[in-house]
Amino acid sequence: MEVVHVYTKVRSAFGRQCLFSDRPAELLVDVLPDPSLGRQFVHKSPRDQALQACPDVSLHQVNTERVEFSSCGMNHVEGGWPKDINPAELEQTIRFRKKVEKDESYIHSILHLGSVMEHCIRQNNAVDIYQEYLEEEEEVEENQELPFAKTINVFRDPNEVKRTVTGLSWHPDSGRKLAAAYSCLEFQKTSKDMSLDSYIWDVENPNVPEMTLTPASPLVCLDYNPKDPHTLLGGSYNGQIGHWDTRRGSQPVEVSSVEQSHRDPVYKIIWLQSKTGTDAFSASTDGQILWWDVRKLSEPTDRLVLDLGREGNLDRALGASSLEFEATMPTKFMVGTEQGVVVSCNRKAKTPAEKIVCSYDGHHGPIYALQRNPFYPKNFLTVGDWTARIWSEDIKESSIMWTK
C-alpha cells in the first residue's frame, strides 16, 4: 500500500504574481559636467619614491685621553695646639689654656674681636623703619551660620508602653554601639505591663536593637568598661548594681545583694582607673557613694556618706543626682546633689570625714549634669534649675559664669 500525503496551499498564499514586460531605457539622473572643476585638474607624470623608517647610522670610534684620579683625605682631630702639647692629655690642655688666658695679647685680641662681632650682631638686628608690618586687609564679610544639629537616626523603645531613656553609654572602641538604659522614674506611673529591658543599639541599624539587657529592676544608668568593651555596669531603680558580659547573653553575670546596695535608684555609675580594670563607684539619692569590685559584688569595698557635717549621719546626707570622675585626676571626684550643692571629694583620704574636701552651693534644685573641663580640669560645668553654671575650684563662693 502506497502512503501518500498531499499538501495543499491556496493560490493567494504565494504572493502577488510577477508580470514582466519589455520597455525602453529610462533616464533617472543627468549630471552635467562642471567646467570649473576641469580647470583645477593637474597632469602629473608617474613618480616613485622609496621611504625608510629607520635613520641612517654610521659607526664611529674615538680614542680619548685617560683622566687620572687620586683619592686623598684628612683626619682632623683637634688643631691649634703646639707640637709639645698632647690634645689627649687633659691636664696639659688645661695648663696651656690658663697660660694663654693670662697673656696680655690674648685679652687685647678678645676685646678687638668682640667689637667686630658686636658690630655684626647689631647689623642683623637693624630694623627697617619703612617696613609695613600690619598691612590693610580687606574686610571679608563672614556669614556666620547658627549652630545646628542634624538628626541621623532615631532609636525608639520597641515596647508598647514607652519609657524614658535615663542613661546612655558609648562603646569605648569603635563608637558604633550605644547602650541605653530605659526606666520610668515616676513611681506612681509605673504599670505592670511596663518592660524592664534595656538595649544596646547599632548606630547604623535603628530598627532593631542589637542586644537586650534583662535586669531584675529597670536600669537607670549604664557604663561601658573602658578596658574591656564586652562588660557593662548598670545601676537599677531598686538600688542594685548589675554586671553584664555581652558574650554571655542578656542576663547579668552578677548582681549586688539588696541589703548591701543603695536604698534609692542609682543615678550614676562610673568605672575607675585601676590596674585590674574591675573597680567602679556609684551614686544614689540615698546619700551614699559606694565603691565596688565587679569580681565580688556581694558587698561594696568602701562607702561614703554625703554628710557635710562630716559625721557620717545618713539622715542628714545629701542625695546624689550626678557624679563626675576625671581619669587624669584619679584621687578626686565630684558629686552633684538634689539640694543643688556640688561636693568635692578625695578618694584617697584616710578617714570618711577627710574624703569630703569642700562644697559649692549655687543651684536651687537638683544638679542633673556635672562635667569637668578636659583642658582646664580646675573648671567644671553644672546643669540644674534651668541654668548652666561654670565653676572654678579656687572660687567656692559663687560660679564664675552662668546662663540666665
C-alpha positions, 0 to 999 in steps of 0.5 A: 500500500502506497502512503501518500500525503498531499499538501495543499496551499491556496493560490493567494498564499504565494504572493502577488504574481510577477508580470514582466514586460519589455520597455525602453531605457529610462533616464533617472539622473543627468549630471552635467559636467562642471567646467570649473572643476576641469580647470583645477585638474593637474597632469602629473607624470608617474613618480616613485619614491622609496621611504625608510623608517629607520635613520641612517647610522654610521659607526664611529670610534674615538680614542680619548685621553685617560683622566687620572684620579687620586683619592686623598683625605684628612683626619682632623682631630683637634688643631691649634695646639703646639707640637709639645702639647698632647690634645689627649692629655687633659691636664696639659690642655688645661695648663696651656689654656690658663697660660694663654688666658693670662697673656696680655695679647690674648685679652687685647685680641678678645676685646678687638674681636668682640667689637667686630662681632658686636658690630655684626650682631647689631647689623642683623638686628637693624630694623627697617623703619619703612617696613609695613608690618600690619598691612590693610586687609580687606574686610571679608564679610563672614556669614556666620551660620547658627549652630545646628544639629542634624538628626541621623537616626532615631532609636525608639523603645520597641515596647508598647508602653514607652519609657524614658531613656535615663542613661546612655553609654558609648562603646569605648572602641569603635563608637558604633554601639550605644547602650541605653538604659530605659526606666520610668522614674515616676513611681506612681506611673509605673504599670505592670505591663511596663518592660524592664529591658534595656538595649544596646543599639547599632548606630547604623541599624535603628530598627532593631536593637542589637542586644537586650539587657534583662535586669531584675529592676529597670536600669537607670544608668549604664557604663561601658568598661573602658578596658574591656568593651564586652562588660557593662555596669548598670545601676537599677531603680531598686538600688542594685548594681548589675554586671553584664558580659555581652558574650554571655547573653542578656542576663547579668553575670552578677548582681549586688545583694539588696541589703548591701546596695543603695536604698534609692535608684542609682543615678550614676555609675562610673568605672575607675582607673585601676590596674585590674580594670574591675573597680567602679563607684556609684551614686544614689539619692540615698546619700551614699557613694559606694565603691565596688569590685565587679569580681565580688559584688556581694558587698561594696569595698568602701562607702561614703556618706554625703554628710557635710557635717562630716559625721557620717549621719545618713539622715542628714546626707545629701542625695546624689543626682550626678557624679563626675570622675576625671581619669587624669585626676584619679584621687578626686571626684565630684558629686552633684546633689538634689539640694543643688550643692556640688561636693568635692571629694578625695578618694584617697583620704584616710578617714570618711570625714577627710574624703569630703574636701569642700562644697559649692552651693549655687543651684536651687534644685537638683544638679542633673549634669556635672562635667569637668573641663578636659583642658582646664580640669580646675573648671567644671560645668553644672546643669540644674534649675534651668541654668548652666553654671561654670565653676572654678575650684579656687572660687567656692563662693559663687560660679564664675559664669552662668546662663540666665 
